[in-house]
Amino acid sequence: MTAARTTLRAAAAALFAAMLAGCQPNGAQKLLDRYQRIVAPAGPDAFQMETGTATAIARSGHWLTAWHLVAACRRIDILLADGAALHAALIHRDERLDVALLRTEPVPGALALQRADPEPGSRAMAVGFPQLEFSDLDLTYVGRARLLPARAQPGAPAASAPIWVTGDRAGGQAGAVRGLSGGPVVLADGRLAGMVVVSGDGLARRNGPVGQADEAQLGVVPGTLREGLVLVTVGGAEIEAFVDAVGLDPERSTSPALPAGSLARQDALRTRGLVGQVVCDKAR
């Protein structure tokens, strides 16, 4: 695993801890109660919950999520909007990319993959379960940025990742999106453009918060990456190579197509079972 991705995983874990600490106690308890009612795992004293998001990428029951969410889990389940829970097995991972592939029973639909990076300025939405509730975030693509840890090794190659930003952080938005790790970035045409790895300012560093030294290179308006909330993602090309390693058909599509309009598309992603909430038991 590269030092850059090690930094990302550590940051993501810290974000999740902060997210749970900031949740209303009844929100976490509500999720735990629902999970225990559906799945009936061991009692709460022996249960250590971690939660995030997964996306259906093949009707054979293959789901994409973040590796740091499911690493060291003794049980993984995906909760759907209809109240069902799908037991999931971890079948493939790439710790460098922080990506994991889960397998459940077959599902009725899956998201098609956008392999190429979108044009700068393209719009998309990230969906997931920040603060344990399903919601979305409007995003604008600004390009790839080089990611290096704060203490880079001499001669170490620079990793790069697709960077998406929001327009502002009004209303405490930065705190509200904690917990999006593993969530899909969905384009207006319904295709999967990437997966959220971490969110927040200063998590992936290149002698300072991500973006500060990259705005001129990316050609974005000065201040965009510093003033907007940054999402570091895994891109479509990386996802394609990852799923090709296990022989999944890259030609996947939603069935039927997702509706136009962000609110309708967000609702369809969940109600059709294309996006689910990962619940992981890490107790030992």
Order of alpha helices (4+ residues) and beta strands (2+ residues): alpha-alpha-beta-beta-alpha-beta-beta-beta-beta-beta-beta-alpha-beta-beta-alpha-alpha-beta-alpha-alpha-beta
